[in-house]
Every structure is written in structure tokens, then in C-alpha cells.
Amino acid sequence: MEPQKVPEVLKTSINFKILGLFLVAAIAFQRFLYFSGGSDEIEEGIAYLSMSTPLIVAGGSLLVATRYGLSQVFGKAYLLFALGYFSLFLAEFTYYAYDVIYGIDPYPSIADVFFFALYPLISLHIIINFRFFKTKISRSQKALFISIPIIIFTIYSMASLEEYEEPDFDYYYGIIFVAGASITLSLAAMGALVFRGGMLGIVWMLILIGILIFAIGDVWYYWLEVIGEYDLLHPVNLFWYIPDGIVIYALYKHGKAI
């Protein structure tokens, strides 16, 4: 059976009421966490949620990849996207196993390898789309791509060194993840600019926006870890719940458009 080709144009409509429901549900959930005080039962529920949403994204991405045909460019791109979110699922599962099941401090651990793997896999997904469509990137867009990681890296380094007083393991370890998150953020931001109104349509835009929000949340999280202010009640968690909902919906619409 001949694999399906990449369509010339993706024509689909977006129900913004559904996206609005994702936003309202995420905010309501975060407020519930705040007023609940973060009991052990609540923390376990959050762990299951953190594992389930990336697994759903991975499954949806794999479905899109197989419908394109894994030999096709888009098939490869969405296979990488699926592997990226499956790696995130493995990271959340491993973190939970270390922390809850075995009572071992999960920092640092093999979970961090799975967390970091998300960045290059998603970045490759975006780059493959750039190359396939032979997208022309202006000098200002290239400057944006270069400046975002540099600015984030500089701010993080200055703030971290002020907090730590001198470089130590936590500083260098955090830099690795900040670099990965900031480069992914930069690619997603540039992709959103380049593909705006282009052949991939608004579905592709939604996926990029989801990646962008997720990467912003990750950069914010690593800064919060530096100053010791992250907990399960912090609003930064919204930057992980909301983009997963956006990407799940976008993948559903993407699959319907093929």
C-alpha cells in the first residue's frame, strides 16, 4: 500500500472554544491545588497527570506519523515528535519511581537523560519541516534565533552565579537544560513567525505555540530551582498543562486533515 503523501495544503478549522476550555480547566486545576495545600494524595494525582499527557501526545504523534508513512518527510518528523514526548513520559515515570516507589532522591538521575532528550528530538522535528519546505529565513529572524538563547543563557548565568556565588555542580548541570530549552524555544518562536499563514496552516501554528509555551515553562522552572522557590502549587505548572492540551488538540485536527 502506497503511503499517503504530504498534502499541498492543510485545510481545517479550529474550535477556539475547546482551546478556551483547556485554558480554563488548567487554571481551575491550579487553583484547586493551591487551596488543597498539596497533600500526598494530590501530589500522586499530579504525578499520574504528568505521566499521562505526554503519553497521549506521543500516541497522537505516532498516529499522525504512520498515516503520513514513516518513509515520508512528515512521517519522520512526527515520529521524532512522538519519541520526544515518549521520552518525557519515561522521564516523569522514572522520576516518580525514584521519588515515590524507591524513596531515592531523583536529582540527578537517569530521569534527567529522558527529560533532556525531549529538546533535541523536538528541535529536529522543527528543523525537518524547515528543510522540507525550503523556508527562507530573513536576517532579522536569524538574529532572533541566535539572540534568544544568548539572552536566556546570560540572564540565567548572572542570576545563578549571584545565588551560588561561584560555579558549582548545580550551576553547570542547570546550564545543560537551560541551553536545550532555550534553543528549542528559539526554534519554536522562529517557526511560528516563518509558518504564519503558510502551507501548514493554523494546526502547525498550534503545535509550535504549544512547544513555545512548554519551553518557556521549562526555562522558568530551572530559574525557580536556582532560587529554591519551585513547588507543586507554583503557577509555572500551567506552562506544562496548557501546551499539552494545545498539542493534543492540534494533533487531532492534524490527523483529521490528512
C-alpha positions as CSV (number, residue, x, y, z in Angstrom):
1,M,0.0,0.0,0.0
2,E,1.4,3.4,-1.0
3,P,2.0,5.7,1.9
4,Q,0.0,8.9,2.0
5,K,1.7,11.9,0.6
6,V,2.0,15.2,2.3
7,P,-1.0,17.3,1.3
8,E,-0.4,20.5,-0.6
9,V,-2.5,22.5,1.9
10,L,-3.9,21.6,5.2
11,K,-7.4,22.9,5.4
12,T,-9.1,22.7,8.7
13,S,-10.9,24.8,11.2
14,I,-10.0,25.3,14.8
15,N,-12.6,25.4,17.6
16,F,-11.3,28.0,19.9
17,K,-13.9,27.2,22.5
18,I,-12.1,23.9,23.0
19,L,-8.8,25.7,23.5
20,G,-10.5,28.0,25.9
21,L,-11.8,25.0,27.9
22,F,-8.2,23.7,28.1
23,L,-7.1,27.1,29.5
24,V,-10.0,27.3,32.0
25,A,-9.5,23.7,33.1
26,A,-5.8,24.2,33.7
27,I,-6.3,27.4,35.7
28,A,-9.1,25.8,37.7
29,F,-6.9,22.8,38.4
30,Q,-4.0,25.0,39.6
31,R,-6.4,26.9,41.9
32,F,-7.6,23.6,43.3
33,L,-4.0,22.7,44.0
34,Y,-3.4,26.0,45.7
35,F,-6.4,25.7,48.1
36,S,-5.8,22.0,48.7
37,G,-2.4,22.7,50.2
38,G,-0.7,19.9,48.2
39,S,-1.5,16.7,50.2
40,D,0.3,13.4,49.4
41,E,-2.8,12.2,47.5
42,I,-2.9,15.3,45.4
43,E,0.8,15.0,44.6
44,E,0.3,11.4,43.5
45,G,-2.6,12.6,41.2
46,I,-0.3,15.3,39.7
47,A,2.3,12.6,39.0
48,Y,-0.2,10.5,37.1
49,L,-1.3,13.5,35.2
50,S,2.3,14.4,34.4
51,M,2.8,11.0,33.0
52,S,-0.4,10.6,31.1
53,T,-0.5,13.8,29.0
54,P,2.9,13.3,27.3
55,L,2.0,9.7,26.6
56,I,-1.2,10.9,24.9
57,V,0.8,13.4,22.8
58,A,3.3,10.6,21.9
59,G,0.5,8.3,20.8
60,G,-1.2,11.0,18.8
61,S,2.1,12.0,17.1
62,L,2.8,8.3,16.2
63,L,-0.7,8.0,14.7
64,V,0.0,11.1,12.5
65,A,3.4,9.7,11.6
66,T,2.1,6.4,10.4
67,R,-0.7,8.0,8.4
68,Y,1.8,10.0,6.5
69,G,4.0,6.9,6.0
70,L,7.2,6.7,8.0
71,S,9.2,6.9,4.8
72,Q,7.8,10.3,4.1
73,V,9.4,13.5,5.4
74,F,6.4,14.4,7.6
75,G,6.3,10.8,8.8
76,K,9.9,11.1,10.1
77,A,9.2,14.5,11.6
78,Y,6.2,13.3,13.6
79,L,8.0,10.1,14.6
80,L,10.7,12.3,16.2
81,F,8.0,14.3,17.9
82,A,6.4,11.1,19.2
83,L,9.8,9.9,20.5
84,G,10.4,13.2,22.2
85,Y,7.1,13.1,24.2
86,F,7.6,9.4,24.9
87,S,11.0,10.3,26.4
88,L,9.2,12.9,28.5
89,F,6.8,10.2,29.7
90,L,9.8,8.0,30.6
91,A,11.3,10.9,32.5
92,E,8.1,11.5,34.5
93,F,7.7,7.8,35.2
94,T,11.4,7.4,36.2
95,Y,11.3,10.5,38.5
96,Y,8.1,9.1,40.1
97,A,9.7,5.7,40.6
98,Y,12.8,7.2,42.2
99,D,11.0,9.6,44.4
100,V,7.9,7.7,45.5
101,I,8.4,4.0,44.9
102,Y,12.0,3.7,46.0
103,G,12.4,6.8,48.1
104,I,15.6,7.9,46.3
105,D,16.4,11.5,45.6
106,P,15.8,11.8,41.8
107,Y,18.3,14.6,41.3
108,P,20.4,13.8,39.5
109,S,19.2,10.5,37.9
110,I,18.5,8.8,34.7
111,A,15.3,10.7,34.6
112,D,17.3,13.8,33.6
113,V,18.6,12.0,30.5
114,F,15.0,11.4,29.3
115,F,14.0,15.0,30.2
116,F,16.9,16.4,28.1
117,A,16.2,14.0,25.2
118,L,12.9,15.9,24.6
119,Y,14.8,19.0,23.4
120,P,16.9,17.6,20.5
121,L,14.0,15.4,19.3
122,I,11.5,18.3,19.1
123,S,14.2,20.6,17.6
124,L,14.8,18.0,14.9
125,H,11.1,17.9,14.2
126,I,11.0,21.6,13.6
127,I,14.3,21.6,11.5
128,I,13.0,18.8,9.2
129,N,9.9,21.0,8.5
130,F,12.2,24.0,7.7
131,R,14.3,21.9,5.3
132,F,11.4,20.2,3.6
133,F,9.6,23.5,2.7
134,K,12.9,25.2,1.9
135,T,11.8,28.0,4.1
136,K,13.6,31.3,3.6
137,I,14.7,32.9,6.8
138,S,15.5,36.6,6.9
139,R,18.4,38.1,8.7
140,S,16.2,39.5,11.4
141,Q,14.7,36.0,12.0
142,K,18.2,34.5,12.2
143,A,19.2,37.3,14.6
144,L,16.1,36.4,16.7
145,F,17.1,32.7,16.7
146,I,20.6,33.5,17.9
147,S,19.7,36.2,20.4
148,I,17.0,34.3,22.4
149,P,19.4,31.6,23.7
150,I,22.1,34.1,24.3
151,I,19.8,36.4,26.3
152,I,18.4,33.5,28.4
153,F,21.8,31.9,28.9
154,T,23.3,35.3,30.1
155,I,20.4,36.1,32.4
156,Y,20.4,32.6,33.9
157,S,24.2,32.6,34.4
158,M,24.2,36.1,36.0
159,A,21.3,35.3,38.3
160,S,22.7,31.8,39.2
161,L,26.2,33.0,40.0
162,E,24.7,35.7,42.2
163,E,22.7,33.0,44.0
164,Y,25.5,30.3,44.1
165,E,28.4,32.9,44.5
166,E,30.6,30.6,42.4
167,P,30.0,28.0,39.7
168,D,29.3,24.6,41.2
169,F,27.6,21.3,40.1
170,D,24.1,22.7,40.2
171,Y,25.1,25.7,38.1
172,Y,26.7,23.6,35.3
173,Y,24.0,20.9,35.5
174,G,21.3,23.5,35.1
175,I,23.1,25.2,32.2
176,I,22.7,22.0,30.2
177,F,19.0,22.0,30.5
178,V,18.6,25.8,30.1
179,A,20.6,25.6,26.9
180,G,18.4,22.8,25.5
181,A,15.2,24.6,26.5
182,S,16.2,28.0,25.2
183,I,17.3,26.6,21.8
184,T,14.0,24.7,21.5
185,L,12.1,27.9,22.5
186,S,14.1,29.9,19.9
187,L,13.3,27.4,17.1
188,A,9.6,27.3,18.0
189,A,9.4,31.1,18.1
190,M,11.1,31.4,14.7
191,G,8.9,28.6,13.3
192,A,5.8,30.4,14.4
193,L,6.9,33.5,12.6
194,V,8.0,31.7,9.4
195,F,5.0,29.5,9.0
196,R,2.4,32.0,9.9
197,G,-0.3,31.7,7.2
198,G,1.8,29.3,5.3
199,M,1.1,25.8,3.8
200,L,0.9,24.0,7.1
201,G,-1.9,26.3,8.3
202,I,-3.1,27.0,11.8
203,V,-2.7,23.4,13.0
204,W,1.1,23.7,12.7
205,M,0.9,27.0,14.4
206,L,-0.9,25.5,17.4
207,I,1.8,22.8,17.7
208,L,4.6,25.4,17.6
209,I,2.7,27.6,20.2
210,G,2.4,24.6,22.4
211,I,6.2,23.9,22.1
212,L,6.9,27.6,22.8
213,I,4.8,27.7,25.9
214,F,6.3,24.5,27.2
215,A,9.9,25.7,26.6
216,I,9.1,29.0,28.4
217,G,7.8,27.0,31.4
218,D,11.0,24.9,31.4
219,V,13.3,27.9,31.4
220,W,11.2,29.5,34.2
221,Y,11.3,26.2,36.2
222,Y,15.1,26.0,36.1
223,W,15.4,29.5,37.4
224,L,12.9,28.7,40.2
225,E,15.1,25.8,41.1
226,V,18.1,28.1,41.4
227,I,16.3,30.3,43.9
228,G,14.6,27.4,45.6
229,E,11.1,28.6,45.0
230,Y,9.5,25.8,42.9
231,D,6.7,23.7,44.3
232,L,3.6,21.9,43.0
233,L,1.5,25.0,43.7
234,H,3.6,27.4,41.6
235,P,1.8,28.8,38.5
236,V,4.7,27.7,36.3
237,N,2.9,24.3,36.2
238,L,0.3,25.9,33.9
239,F,3.1,26.2,31.3
240,W,3.1,22.3,31.1
241,Y,-0.6,21.5,31.4
242,I,-1.8,24.1,28.9
243,P,0.6,23.3,26.0
244,D,0.0,19.5,26.3
245,G,-3.7,20.3,25.8
246,I,-3.0,22.5,22.8
247,V,-0.7,19.9,21.2
248,I,-3.2,17.1,21.7
249,Y,-5.9,19.1,20.1
250,A,-3.6,20.2,17.2
251,L,-2.6,16.6,16.6
252,Y,-6.2,15.5,16.5
253,K,-7.0,18.2,13.9
254,H,-3.8,17.4,12.0
255,G,-4.9,13.7,11.8
256,K,-8.4,14.7,10.5
257,A,-6.8,16.9,7.9
258,I,-4.6,14.2,6.3
